[in-house]
Amino acid sequence: MSSSPVSVLSSSVDDGAMSSPQHPRADGPRRRSFTPEQKLAHLAAYEEASAQRQGGAYLRREGLYSSLITEWRRQRDAGVLEGKQPGQTVGRPSKEQAEIARLRRELDQTQERLDRTETALEIMGKARALLEDVSKSADTETRRNKR
């Protein structure tokens, strides 16, 4: 005579321990934790995959959420992940660290805009020089034809 799983659960006594059948998550999968080195490695791999438009696939393959990547980026940019030993807890950045991270992001964005602007100005200068050369050669040909 075999008992059904329902009858086994209903006949068990709750002793208050986490391993009781009343708490199915106690025996189930545990929450993963990552060392600072693992976080930095995942960030680098994710950013490389994102450059190839494969960021979502990387997250699915590794079982990660984009919110983790966002949080880890903030921690990395604030310098919280640097120099941590395995097992050492990584807390939230202080107000100063968060401000430094924000300013670094702002500086990076400004530098990117400056680089784009300089490239655009260089292209415009070359285009202007090319148009002047074309204009001069057109004027020379017009004078030759008038003679």
N, C-alpha and C positions, 0 to 999 in steps of 0.2 A: 504494500500500500504506500503510494508516494503522496506527499503533500504538495499542494500547489504553492507557488511563490507568494500568493496573496495570504494564504493561511500562515505561512512561515513569518511574514512580516507582522501580521496581526497578533501572532502568539508571542512575539518577542517582548521582552521587558526592557523599558528604557532605564538604563543605569546612569544616564547623564553623560556618558562618555561620547566623544565625537565619532567614534568608530561604530556606533550603533546604526542599524539599518534606517533609523529615523532621519539620519543625516547622510544622504547618498553622496554628497560632494566630498565627504571625509575620505572615502576610498577612491574617489574619482581623480581626474587629472588635477594636478596642482598648478597654481599660478606660476608662470615662468618669470625668472628674474635674469637680468643681463648685467654683466660686468661693464665697467666703462670702456674697456677694450673692445668688447663685443658690440656695444652701442656704436662706437666710432667705426668699427669694421662694417656694420650694417649700414650706417650712414654713407660711407664711401661707396659701398656696393650699390646702394639704392640710387645715389646720385649718378653713378656711372650708367646704371640701367635706365635712369630717366633721360639721360643724354641720348640714349638710343631709342627712346620712346617705349621702354619696357618696364617702367617703374611699377605699374600695377601688377604685372606678371611677377615681378620680384616679390612684392608684398604678399601675393597669394601663395607663391612657392614657399616662402619663409614663415607664413602664418602670422604676419605682422599687420598692424593697422596704421593708416596714414597719420593718425593722431600721435602714435608713438614716435614716428619719424619727426613730426613737428616738435614734440617735446624734447627729443634728443638733440635736434638742431639748436633749439634755444639753449639747452645746457652746454652744448659744444661752443656755441658762439659766445656764451657768457664765461667760458673758461672753467666751468664746473667739472667737466669730464677729464680735464688734463691732470696728470699726476696722481690719480687715484689708484690705490692698491686694490687687488681683487678682494672682494668681500667688504670693502669700505663703502659705506652708504653715500649715495649721491643725493644731496638735498636740492631744494629750490635755490636758484641764484638769489643773492642778496639784491637790494635795490641798486647798489652801485654796479654790481655785475650785470644786472639787467639793463641798466642805462648804457654801460659800455658796449654790450651786445647790440643794443638798438643803434647806437652811434656807429658801430662798425658796419652794420647792415646799411645804414644810410650812406656812409662813406663809400661802400662798395657800389651802391646804386648810382651815386653821383659820379664815381669814377667811370662806370659803364656809360653813362650819358655823355660825359666829357669825351671818352674815346669815340663814341658814335659821332659826336659833333665834329671832332677833329677830322675823322675820316670823311664826313660829308663835306667839310670845307676844303679838304684836299682834292676831293673829286670835283667839286665846283670850280676850284682853281684850274685844274687840268682841262675841264670842259671849256672854261672861258678862254684859256690859251689856245685850245684847238679851234674854237670859233673865230678867234682873232686871226689865226693862220689861214683858215678857210676864207675869211673875209678879205684878207690881203691878197690871196691868190686870185680871188674873184675880181678884185679891183684891177690887178695887173692884167688879167685876161681881157677885161673890158677895155682898158686903154690900148692894148695891142689891136683889138678888133676895130677901134675907132680910127686908127691910122690908115 
